[in-house]
């Protein structure tokens, strides 16, 4: 069904996996951590969800995490 609809709207070169990847990437950009994303995706291994975090997003989130941690130290 996804493929029929995607062709009708001009997205024939996309898959259902692309939607999953986009959703996970948006969650990462919104600040959700990789463990939360992995749970939402129902992945058994957190490492499987890490691919959705680009290096840029990972660096951004690491800096934010360091800033939050610094407030408590």
N, C-alpha and C positions, 0 to 999 in steps of 0.2 A: 504494500500500500504506500509506504514512504516513497518508493521509487516512482510510482505513478504520479503522485502529487508533486514530487520534486521536478519531474520532467515538465509538468504542466506549468509550473511557475518559473521555468528556466534554470533550474539548479540540477540538471541531469548529472553533472560530474561530482555531486556530493553524496555522501552516504549517511546512514543513521549514526555511524561512529563519529562523523564530523560534528553532529549535534551534541553528542556526549562530550567530545573534546572541547567544544565551545563553551558548554555549560560549566565544565570543570575549570577551564581557564578563567571564566568570568567569576567563579567562586573564589579562585586564588586572588584575582585582582581586587575583589571585594574584601579581602582580608582573612578568608577562611584558611585554616592551616591544612597541611597535606593529610593529616590524620582524619580531620573532618571530611575532607573531600573523598578520601578512600572509603570511609564509612558510607557516605552518601552514594557513591558509585558501587557499593557492595563488593569491594575488592578485598581479597583475603590478605594481600600484601600491600603495605603502605608504599613500598617502592614502585608498585604498579601505577599509583596515582602521581608519583613524582614527575612523570613525563609530561604532565599537564602544566607544570610550573616551568616557565622559561627561565633561563639564567637571569634575565633582567628582573622578572618578578621575584625570583628567589633572593636575589641580592637586595631588592627593595624590602621584602618581608624580613630578611635577616637584620637589616639596619633598623627597621621599626622594632623588632624584637629586642635588639641590643639597647635601643633607647628606652623601651619599657623596663627592661631589666635594670638599667642604670639608675632609674628612679628609686628602685628598692635597695640599691647597694649603698 
